[in-house]
């Protein structure tokens, strides 16, 4: 069965939503903390523009990364796991096949 053809039970959908939201919150909170530190270090207008450019790039990256379509969700979870935003325990309760695929993809 292709990854895009996987069936998600209602319980798995709930677990997936919670895991997705946790990872998103972790990444956003880290970004907020970084911006708070950087904003206190602003000394000149170039620092403002650099922060703006950084935030624009991060927004683009984050918006592209967090895609909650079931057809790509295993890939999204694998990337988030690899990057450290998602933890293995966040995925507990998913079918063993899905967990195995996510783990394998996160090692690539």
N, C-alpha and C positions, 0 to 999 in steps of 0.2 A: 504494500500500500504506500502510495506517495505521501509525503509530509503534508501536502496541500489537501489531501483527501481524508485526513484524520478526523475522527469523530470525537467531539468533546462532550462529556456528560455535563449535566447542570452543576454538579459538585465541582468538576474540573474547571468549568467556566468561572465559577466563583473564586476558586483558588487562584486561577490565572489572573483574574482582575485584581485580587488583593496583592499578588506578587508583583504585577506590573506597576500598580500604584505605589507600593513600597519602594521599588527601585527608582521610580520617577521622583518620589519625595526625597529619597536619599541624595540623588544627583542634584536636585534643585536646592536642597538645604546646603550642600557643599558649595554650590555656586554662589548662593547668597552670602555665606560666610566669607568666601573669597572676595566678593565685590565689596563687602563691608570693610575688609582690611585694605583693599586697594583704594577705595574712595578716601580713606583717611590719609593715604600716602600721596594724594594729589597735590602737586606743588605748582604746576603750570598747565596751560591749556593743552599742550601736547599730551599730558597725562590723561586728560579728559577724553581726548579723541582716541587715544590708545585703548582706554577702557571701553569706549563705545564700540570700537572695531572688534575688540575681544568679545564683547557681549553679543554683537551681531553674528559673529561666527559661531559662538556657542549656541545661540538660539537656533540657527540653521542646523547645527549638528544634532541638538536635542530633538527638535521637531522631526527630523528625518529618522532618528533612531527609534522613537517610541511610536511604533505602529501596531495597533491592537487589532489586526486582522488575523483570524485563526489560521489562515493559509500560510502566514509567515511568522506566527508567534513563536514557534520553536527556535527559529533563527534569531529572533529578537531576544528571547530568553538566553540563548547561548552567548550572544554578544554581551548582554548585561551581566551574565555570570562571569565571563572572561574579564570584563572591566571592573568587577567587584561591586557593582550596584545591586546585584541580585545575589542572594545566598541560597545554597542548596536547600536549606530548611524552609525557605519561602515557597518552595515547589512541592513540599511534602503533601501527598494526597493525589498527585497526578499519577496516571497510569505508568507502570514500570517502563513500557516501551517509549513513552514520551520522555521520561526522565533520562533514559539511556541515550536517546537521540540528542537531547539538549546537552548532556554531559559530553558526548562524543564531539558534537559540533563546537563546543566551547574550547576544545583542545586543539582545534585547527588553527 
